């Protein structure tokens, strides 16, 4: 049933049935509450790491290991999140908009961009380059804000 509903929603949004099937099948064993819990945990990890990155942007000593960890985590979150928007997982305490189901392609593109931002953070850490870090952080935070504006209620 979940496959059919998700496929119908995605097809209605103009996406291919193949995309719908991949999304539905990738978490066919996961419940909506499990998907919600995993989304919240991943977003919580992003929130925690962002606080440290902001502190460094504001002049705290650079912690290249923390920047590297944040970049790696961001890439993991970016790969995982698009598969966690299951029907029924948009109930409190979720702040994700159910409209995401109608724009799986858009949210997936956002997370692909976030993965690129995470890679840039990791690269800046590998190079221990403050200017590179600042540029990567700017792209990262801009992407976060844009997603929250478009896909949060």
Helices and strands as residue ranges (DSSP letters): H 2-12, H 17-26, H 32-57, H 64-81, G 82-84, G 98-102, H 104-127, H 130-151
